[in-house]
């Protein structure tokens, strides 16, 4: 690098340090690297979207199972209300509380095991709505 008398750097004297590459070669190399970076970015977006969709599907399925469990619990509670309360042990408040907790756990297990198909129907209906809403974004 040379400096002239007016303390300005002469552009022709600056070594580009490009290892013998011409300007057109450098531009082509830059374009190739830029294209690869754009492709990598698009692949990362696609992967992130697929992961998010999978996570949303799992959340939707869990919510549908929980809804079915709530429905089954309500149905079981109403069915128990029709049974006469004259039992061998009476009808204490403790027994009612334990029966309610038993019904809740039974209905959760019933929904996890497939239940009566309400969760599947809800999932199919809501997943169609979710796909349509994601397509419009």
ZAMAR-231263 format. One record per atom (N, C-alpha, C): residue in three letters; x, y, z. Coordinates in steps of 0.02 Angstrom, whole numbers, plus 50000, padded with zeros to 5 digits. Atoms other than C-alpha are relative to their C-alpha. Last residue first. Layout:
BEGIN
<type->Ala; x->X; y->Y; z->Z>
...
This chain:
BEGIN
<type->Unk; x->49951; y->49955; z->49968>
<type->Unk; x->47389; y->49160; z->50377>
<type->Unk; x->50050; y->50025; z->49952>
<type->Unk; x->50017; y->49930; z->50013>
<type->Unk; x->47244; y->49090; z->50272>
<type->Unk; x->50050; y->50048; z->50031>
<type->Unk; x->49992; y->49985; z->50072>
<type->Unk; x->47317; y->48915; z->50262>
<type->Unk; x->49987; y->50073; z->49985>
<type->Unk; x->49929; y->49993; z->50013>
<type->Unk; x->47338; y->48908; z->50451>
<type->Unk; x->50014; y->50017; z->49927>
<type->Unk; x->49977; y->49937; z->49971>
<type->Unk; x->47152; y->48945; z->50476>
<type->Unk; x->50075; y->50011; z->49988>
<type->Unk; x->50027; y->49944; z->50039>
<type->Unk; x->47102; y->48808; z->50353>
<type->Unk; x->50026; y->50067; z->50027>
<type->Unk; x->49965; y->49999; z->50065>
<type->Unk; x->47217; y->48681; z->50435>
<type->Unk; x->49977; y->50058; z->49958>
<type->Unk; x->49933; y->49976; z->49988>
<type->Unk; x->47149; y->48726; z->50608>
<type->Unk; x->50040; y->50004; z->49935>
<type->Unk; x->50004; y->49928; z->49987>
<type->Unk; x->46969; y->48708; z->50552>
<type->Unk; x->50069; y->50029; z->50009>
<type->Unk; x->50019; y->49969; z->50065>
<type->Unk; x->47003; y->48537; z->50477>
<type->Unk; x->49998; y->50075; z->50008>
<type->Unk; x->49939; y->49999; z->50040>
<type->Unk; x->47095; y->48489; z->50638>
<type->Unk; x->49986; y->50029; z->49931>
<type->Unk; x->49959; y->49942; z->49984>
<type->Unk; x->46942; y->48541; z->50738>
<type->Unk; x->50065; y->50004; z->49960>
<type->Unk; x->50035; y->49938; z->50017>
<type->Unk; x->46823; y->48421; z->50652>
<type->Unk; x->50045; y->50061; z->50012>
<type->Unk; x->50008; y->49995; z->50073>
<type->Unk; x->46941; y->48273; z->50652>
<type->Unk; x->49968; y->50066; z->49981>
<type->Unk; x->49934; y->49988; z->50031>
<type->Unk; x->46992; y->48305; z->50832>
<type->Unk; x->49994; y->50008; z->49925>
<type->Unk; x->49981; y->49930; z->49987>
<type->Unk; x->46812; y->48322; z->50892>
<type->Unk; x->50066; y->50016; z->49966>
<type->Unk; x->50044; y->49958; z->50041>
<type->Unk; x->46764; y->48158; z->50808>
<type->Unk; x->50018; y->50074; z->50009>
<type->Unk; x->49980; y->50007; z->50069>
<type->Unk; x->46914; y->48070; z->50883>
<type->Unk; x->49958; y->50044; z->49954>
<type->Unk; x->49936; y->49965; z->50009>
<type->Unk; x->46879; y->48139; z->51056>
<type->Unk; x->50023; y->49996; z->49928>
<type->Unk; x->50013; y->49928; z->50003>
<type->Unk; x->46696; y->48084; z->51046>
<type->Unk; x->50064; y->50039; z->49988>
<type->Unk; x->49987; y->49973; z->50066>
<type->Unk; x->46741; y->47905; z->51002>
<type->Unk; x->49989; y->50075; z->49994>
<type->Unk; x->50056; y->50017; z->50044>
<type->Unk; x->46663; y->47818; z->51151>
<type->Unk; x->50007; y->50032; z->49931>
<type->Unk; x->50066; y->49975; z->49982>
<type->Unk; x->46816; y->47813; z->51259>
<type->Unk; x->49946; y->49976; z->49954>
<type->Unk; x->50038; y->49996; z->50062>
<type->Unk; x->46977; y->47773; z->51170>
<type->Unk; x->49930; y->50023; z->50011>
<type->Unk; x->50004; y->50065; z->50033>
<type->Unk; x->47082; y->47709; z->51314>
<type->Unk; x->49960; y->50002; z->49936>
<type->Unk; x->49934; y->50019; z->50023>
<type->Unk; x->47132; y->47884; z->51368>
<type->Unk; x->49999; y->49935; z->49960>
<type->Unk; x->49983; y->49957; z->50056>
<type->Unk; x->46948; y->47936; z->51377>
<type->Unk; x->50069; y->49983; z->49971>
<type->Unk; x->50043; y->50020; z->50057>
<type->Unk; x->46905; y->47786; z->51486>
<type->Unk; x->50017; y->50042; z->49938>
<type->Unk; x->49973; y->50062; z->50027>
<type->Unk; x->47054; y->47822; z->51599>
<type->Unk; x->49959; y->49976; z->49940>
<type->Unk; x->49935; y->49983; z->50031>
<type->Unk; x->46999; y->48002; z->51624>
<type->Unk; x->50030; y->49938; z->49967>
<type->Unk; x->50014; y->49970; z->50065>
<type->Unk; x->46820; y->47939; z->51653>
<type->Unk; x->50063; y->50024; z->49965>
<type->Unk; x->50026; y->50050; z->50048>
<type->Unk; x->46876; y->47819; z->51787>
<type->Unk; x->49988; y->50031; z->49932>
<type->Unk; x->49944; y->50041; z->50022>
<type->Unk; x->46982; y->47952; z->51873>
<type->Unk; x->49978; y->49947; z->49950>
<type->Unk; x->49954; y->49957; z->50038>
<type->Unk; x->46837; y->48074; z->51882>
<type->Unk; x->50059; y->49960; z->49972>
<type->Unk; x->50030; y->49989; z->50067>
<type->Unk; x->46714; y->47939; z->51935>
<type->Unk; x->50046; y->50042; z->49956>
<type->Unk; x->49995; y->50063; z->50037>
<type->Unk; x->46828; y->47887; z->52078>
<type->Unk; x->49973; y->50008; z->49930>
<type->Unk; x->49930; y->50006; z->50020>
<type->Unk; x->46844; y->48068; z->52135>
<type->Unk; x->50012; y->49937; z->49960>
<type->Unk; x->49987; y->49949; z->50050>
<type->Unk; x->46654; y->48086; z->52136>
<type->Unk; x->50072; y->49997; z->49974>
<type->Unk; x->50032; y->50024; z->50061>
<type->Unk; x->46634; y->47922; z->52229>
<type->Unk; x->50011; y->50049; z->49942>
<type->Unk; x->49958; y->50054; z->50028>
<type->Unk; x->46760; y->47980; z->52357>
<type->Unk; x->49971; y->49972; z->49936>
<type->Unk; x->49938; y->49970; z->50023>
<type->Unk; x->46664; y->48143; z->52384>
<type->Unk; x->50046; y->49948; z->49968>
<type->Unk; x->50015; y->49962; z->50061>
<type->Unk; x->46496; y->48056; z->52394>
<type->Unk; x->50063; y->50030; z->49970>
<type->Unk; x->50011; y->50049; z->50053>
<type->Unk; x->46564; y->47930; z->52519>
<type->Unk; x->49985; y->50035; z->49934>
<type->Unk; x->49935; y->50028; z->50018>
<type->Unk; x->46634; y->48070; z->52626>
<type->Unk; x->49993; y->49951; z->49942>
<type->Unk; x->49967; y->49951; z->50042>
<type->Unk; x->46467; y->48160; z->52624>
<type->Unk; x->50068; y->49975; z->49977>
<type->Unk; x->49964; y->49947; z->49965>
<type->Unk; x->46381; y->48006; z->52692>
<type->Unk; x->50033; y->50047; z->49949>
<type->Unk; x->49979; y->49954; z->50053>
<type->Unk; x->46251; y->47903; z->52601>
<type->Unk; x->50034; y->50060; z->50033>
<type->Unk; x->50032; y->49935; z->49997>
<type->Unk; x->46216; y->47748; z->52704>
<type->Unk; x->50026; y->50044; z->49944>
<type->Unk; x->49961; y->49956; z->49958>
<type->Unk; x->46335; y->47602; z->52723>
<type->Unk; x->49969; y->50070; z->50007>
<type->Unk; x->49981; y->50035; z->49940>
<type->Unk; x->46221; y->47465; z->52659>
<type->Unk; x->50035; y->50046; z->50050>
<type->Unk; x->49946; y->50048; z->50005>
<type->Unk; x->46147; y->47582; z->52533>
<type->Unk; x->50014; y->49967; z->50067>
<type->Unk; x->50005; y->50047; z->49945>
<type->Unk; x->45985; y->47673; z->52515>
<type->Unk; x->50053; y->49946; z->49992>
<type->Unk; x->49946; y->49989; z->49952>
<type->Unk; x->46038; y->47811; z->52396>
<type->Unk; x->49997; y->49953; z->50061>
<type->Unk; x->50024; y->49986; z->49931>
<type->Unk; x->45934; y->47754; z->52248>
<type->Unk; x->50057; y->50002; z->50050>
<type->Unk; x->49997; y->50060; z->49958>
<type->Unk; x->46027; y->47764; z->52081>
<type->Unk; x->49974; y->50018; z->50069>
<type->Unk; x->50062; y->50037; z->50008>
<type->Unk; x->45971; y->47907; z->51967>
<type->Unk; x->49997; y->49938; z->50043>
<type->Unk; x->50054; y->49963; z->49967>
<type->Unk; x->46106; y->48026; z->52029>
<type->Unk; x->49934; y->49962; z->49995>
<type->Unk; x->49998; y->50016; z->49929>
<type->Unk; x->46238; y->47897; z->51981>
<type->Unk; x->49943; y->50034; z->50038>
<type->Unk; x->50023; y->50070; z->49992>
<type->Unk; x->46187; y->47913; z->51799>
<type->Unk; x->49999; y->49980; z->50074>
<type->Unk; x->50073; y->50002; z->50010>
<type->Unk; x->46199; y->48102; z->51807>
<type->Unk; x->49973; y->49929; z->50007>
<type->Unk; x->50030; y->49967; z->49942>
<type->Unk; x->46375; y->48092; z->51880>
<type->Unk; x->49924; y->49999; z->49995>
<type->Unk; x->49996; y->50047; z->49944>
<type->Unk; x->46427; y->47964; z->51748>
<type->Unk; x->49968; y->50030; z->50063>
<type->Unk; x->50048; y->50054; z->50013>
<type->Unk; x->46365; y->48077; z->51607>
<type->Unk; x->49999; y->49951; z->50059>
<type->Unk; x->50068; y->49972; z->49991>
<type->Unk; x->46455; y->48228; z->51678>
<type->Unk; x->49948; y->49946; z->49992>
<type->Unk; x->50009; y->49987; z->49928>
<type->Unk; x->46614; y->48125; z->51697>
<type->Unk; x->49931; y->50028; z->50014>
<type->Unk; x->50013; y->50064; z->49968>
<type->Unk; x->46597; y->48059; z->51519>
<type->Unk; x->49989; y->50008; z->50075>
<type->Unk; x->50067; y->50022; z->50020>
<type->Unk; x->46582; y->48236; z->51453>
<type->Unk; x->49982; y->49934; z->50034>
<type->Unk; x->50048; y->49957; z->49966>
<type->Unk; x->46733; y->48294; z->51553>
<type->Unk; x->49929; y->49978; z->49984>
<type->Unk; x->50000; y->50020; z->49929>
<type->Unk; x->46834; y->48144; z->51493>
<type->Unk; x->49951; y->50042; z->50040>
<type->Unk; x->50038; y->50062; z->49995>
<type->Unk; x->46783; y->48181; z->51313>
<type->Unk; x->49997; y->49976; z->50072>
<type->Unk; x->50071; y->49982; z->50009>
<type->Unk; x->46842; y->48360; z->51333>
<type->Unk; x->49957; y->49938; z->50004>
<type->Unk; x->50023; y->49970; z->49937>
<type->Unk; x->47008; y->48298; z->51405>
<type->Unk; x->49926; y->50019; z->49995>
<type->Unk; x->50007; y->50053; z->49950>
<type->Unk; x->47031; y->48183; z->51256>
<type->Unk; x->49974; y->50027; z->50066>
<type->Unk; x->50060; y->50039; z->50019>
<type->Unk; x->46995; y->48328; z->51137>
<type->Unk; x->49989; y->49942; z->50048>
<type->Unk; x->50058; y->49961; z->49982>
<type->Unk; x->47120; y->48439; z->51229>
<type->Unk; x->49935; y->49963; z->49983>
<type->Unk; x->50007; y->50002; z->49926>
<type->Unk; x->47252; y->48304; z->51220>
<type->Unk; x->49939; y->50039; z->50022>
<type->Unk; x->50022; y->50068; z->49981>
<type->Unk; x->47224; y->48282; z->51032>
<type->Unk; x->49989; y->49995; z->50076>
<type->Unk; x->50070; y->50006; z->50020>
<type->Unk; x->47235; y->48471; z->51006>
<type->Unk; x->49972; y->49932; z->50019>
<type->Unk; x->50040; y->49961; z->49952>
<type->Unk; x->47396; y->48483; z->51106>
<type->Unk; x->49926; y->49994; z->49984>
<type->Unk; x->49999; y->50035; z->49936>
<type->Unk; x->47472; y->48341; z->51005>
<type->Unk; x->49958; y->50036; z->50052>
<type->Unk; x->50042; y->50060; z->50007>
<type->Unk; x->47419; y->48422; z->50843>
<type->Unk; x->49996; y->49962; z->50065>
<type->Unk; x->50070; y->49978; z->49997>
<type->Unk; x->47492; y->48588; z->50899>
<type->Unk; x->49953; y->49942; z->49993>
<type->Unk; x->50014; y->49981; z->49931>
<type->Unk; x->47659; y->48505; z->50937>
<type->Unk; x->49928; y->50023; z->50008>
<type->Unk; x->50003; y->50062; z->49962>
<type->Unk; x->47661; y->48421; z->50767>
<type->Unk; x->49983; y->50014; z->50073>
<type->Unk; x->50062; y->50033; z->50018>
<type->Unk; x->47618; y->48586; z->50683>
<type->Unk; x->49992; y->49935; z->50039>
<type->Unk; x->50055; y->49963; z->49967>
<type->Unk; x->47756; y->48675; z->50779>
<type->Unk; x->49934; y->49967; z->49985>
<type->Unk; x->49996; y->50014; z->49928>
<type->Unk; x->47882; y->48542; z->50727>
<type->Unk; x->49943; y->50033; z->50037>
<type->Unk; x->50021; y->50070; z->49990>
<type->Unk; x->47827; y->48551; z->50546>
<type->Unk; x->50000; y->49982; z->50073>
<type->Unk; x->50072; y->50002; z->50011>
<type->Unk; x->47838; y->48742; z->50549>
<type->Unk; x->49974; y->49929; z->50011>
<type->Unk; x->50032; y->49968; z->49942>
<type->Unk; x->48012; y->48736; z->50627>
<type->Unk; x->49924; y->49998; z->49994>
<type->Unk; x->49992; y->50045; z->49943>
<type->Unk; x->48071; y->48611; z->50496>
<type->Unk; x->49965; y->50028; z->50062>
<type->Unk; x->50043; y->50058; z->50013>
<type->Unk; x->48001; y->48717; z->50355>
<type->Unk; x->50003; y->49952; z->50059>
<type->Unk; x->50070; y->49978; z->49991>
<type->Unk; x->48080; y->48875; z->50426>
<type->Unk; x->49952; y->49941; z->49992>
<type->Unk; x->50010; y->49990; z->49929>
<type->Unk; x->48249; y->48787; z->50444>
<type->Unk; x->49929; y->50022; z->50015>
<type->Unk; x->50006; y->50066; z->49969>
<type->Unk; x->48237; y->48725; z->50266>
<type->Unk; x->49989; y->50004; z->50075>
<type->Unk; x->50066; y->50027; z->50018>
<type->Unk; x->48200; y->48901; z->50205>
<type->Unk; x->49990; y->49931; z->50030>
<type->Unk; x->50050; y->49963; z->49962>
<type->Unk; x->48352; y->48970; z->50300>
<type->Unk; x->49930; y->49973; z->49986>
<type->Unk; x->49995; y->50024; z->49930>
<type->Unk; x->48465; y->48834; z->50230>
<type->Unk; x->49948; y->50035; z->50043>
<type->Unk; x->50027; y->50068; z->49997>
<type->Unk; x->48405; y->48874; z->50054>
<type->Unk; x->50001; y->49973; z->50071>
<type->Unk; x->50072; y->49994; z->50007>
<type->Unk; x->48437; y->49060; z->50080>
<type->Unk; x->49966; y->49932; z->50004>
<type->Unk; x->50026; y->49973; z->49937>
<type->Unk; x->48612; y->49025; z->50146>
<type->Unk; x->49924; y->50007; z->49998>
<type->Unk; x->49998; y->50053; z->49950>
<type->Unk; x->48650; y->48913; z->49997>
<type->Unk; x->49972; y->50023; z->50067>
<type->Unk; x->50052; y->50049; z->50017>
<type->Unk; x->48593; y->49047; z->49876>
<type->Unk; x->49997; y->49944; z->50050>
<type->Unk; x->50064; y->49969; z->49983>
<type->Unk; x->48701; y->49178; z->49964>
<type->Unk; x->49942; y->49952; z->49986>
<type->Unk; x->50005; y->50001; z->49927>
<type->Unk; x->48853; y->49065; z->49955>
<type->Unk; x->49933; y->50029; z->50024>
<type->Unk; x->50009; y->50070; z->49979>
<type->Unk; x->48825; y->49036; z->49769>
<type->Unk; x->49991; y->49994; z->50076>
<type->Unk; x->50068; y->50020; z->50018>
<type->Unk; x->48798; y->49222; z->49736>
<type->Unk; x->49987; y->49928; z->50021>
<type->Unk; x->50046; y->49969; z->49953>
<type->Unk; x->48957; y->49264; z->49833>
<type->Unk; x->49928; y->49980; z->49986>
<type->Unk; x->49991; y->50034; z->49936>
<type->Unk; x->49057; y->49138; z->49732>
<type->Unk; x->49953; y->50028; z->50052>
<type->Unk; x->50031; y->50066; z->50007>
<type->Unk; x->48986; y->49209; z->49570>
<type->Unk; x->50005; y->49960; z->50065>
<type->Unk; x->50073; y->49990; z->50002>
<type->Unk; x->49028; y->49386; z->49624>
<type->Unk; x->49964; y->49933; z->49994>
<type->Unk; x->50021; y->49983; z->49932>
<type->Unk; x->49205; y->49335; z->49673>
<type->Unk; x->49924; y->50009; z->50003>
<type->Unk; x->49996; y->50061; z->49961>
<type->Unk; x->49231; y->49249; z->49506>
<type->Unk; x->49976; y->50012; z->50072>
<type->Unk; x->50058; y->50041; z->50020>
<type->Unk; x->49167; y->49405; z->49416>
<type->Unk; x->50000; y->49933; z->50037>
<type->Unk; x->50062; y->49972; z->49972>
<type->Unk; x->49288; y->49513; z->49515>
<type->Unk; x->49940; y->49957; z->49982>
<type->Unk; x->50023; y->49939; z->50032>
<type->Unk; x->49436; y->49403; z->49473>
<type->Unk; x->49935; y->50023; z->50031>
<type->Unk; x->50068; y->50003; z->50028>
<type->Unk; x->49509; y->49279; z->49594>
<type->Unk; x->49983; y->50067; z->49968>
<type->Unk; x->49998; y->50007; z->50072>
<type->Unk; x->49699; y->49275; z->49617>
<type->Unk; x->49931; y->49996; z->49968>
<type->Unk; x->49968; y->50062; z->50021>
<type->Unk; x->49701; y->49242; z->49802>
<type->Unk; x->49997; y->49988; z->49926>
<type->Unk; x->50051; y->50047; z->50023>
<type->Unk; x->49576; y->49377; z->49844>
<type->Unk; x->50030; y->49935; z->49973>
<type->Unk; x->49991; y->50061; z->49962>
<type->Unk; x->49695; y->49479; z->49950>
<type->Unk; x->49950; y->49946; z->49980>
<type->Unk; x->50066; y->50025; z->49982>
<type->Unk; x->49629; y->49639; z->49876>
<type->Unk; x->50005; y->49936; z->50041>
<type->Unk; x->50005; y->50070; z->50017>
<type->Unk; x->49800; y->49720; z->49877>
<type->Unk; x->49933; y->49973; z->50025>
<type->Unk; x->50025; y->50041; z->49946>
<type->Unk; x->49783; y->49908; z->49882>
<type->Unk; x->49994; y->49928; z->49976>
<type->Unk; x->49945; y->50032; z->49965>
<type->Unk; x->49896; y->49997; z->49755>
<type->Unk; x->49978; y->49955; z->50057>
<type->Unk; x->49967; y->50049; z->50042>
<type->Unk; x->49762; y->50037; z->49629>
<type->Unk; x->50055; y->49963; z->50036>
<type->Unk; x->50039; y->50062; z->50007>
<type->Unk; x->49655; y->50119; z->49760>
<type->Unk; x->50036; y->49948; z->49958>
<type->Unk; x->50013; y->50012; z->50070>
<type->Unk; x->49792; y->50247; z->49805>
<type->Unk; x->49963; y->49934; z->49991>
<type->Unk; x->49982; y->50067; z->50021>
<type->Unk; x->49781; y->50293; z->49986>
<type->Unk; x->49979; y->49991; z->49928>
<type->Unk; x->50057; y->50039; z->50023>
<type->Unk; x->49776; y->50478; z->50015>
<type->Unk; x->50025; y->49932; z->49977>
<type->Unk; x->50021; y->50048; z->49948>
<type->Unk; x->49907; y->50569; z->50119>
<type->Unk; x->49935; y->49963; z->49981>
<type->Unk; x->50057; y->49967; z->49967>
<type->Unk; x->49923; y->50717; z->49994>
<type->Unk; x->49969; y->49953; z->50052>
<type->Unk; x->49979; y->49940; z->49963>
<type->Unk; x->50098; y->50658; z->49948>
<type->Unk; x->49943; y->50034; z->50036>
<type->Unk; x->49972; y->49946; z->50040>
<type->Unk; x->50040; y->50485; z->49899>
<type->Unk; x->50015; y->50061; z->50043>
<type->Unk; x->50035; y->49938; z->49984>
<type->Unk; x->50021; y->50337; z->50015>
<type->Unk; x->50033; y->50055; z->49960>
<type->Unk; x->49960; y->49939; z->50004>
<type->Unk; x->50069; y->50167; z->49952>
<type->Unk; x->49956; y->50060; z->50017>
<type->Unk; x->50043; y->49942; z->50000>
<type->Unk; x->50000; y->50000; z->50000>
<type->Unk; x->50045; y->50061; z->50000>
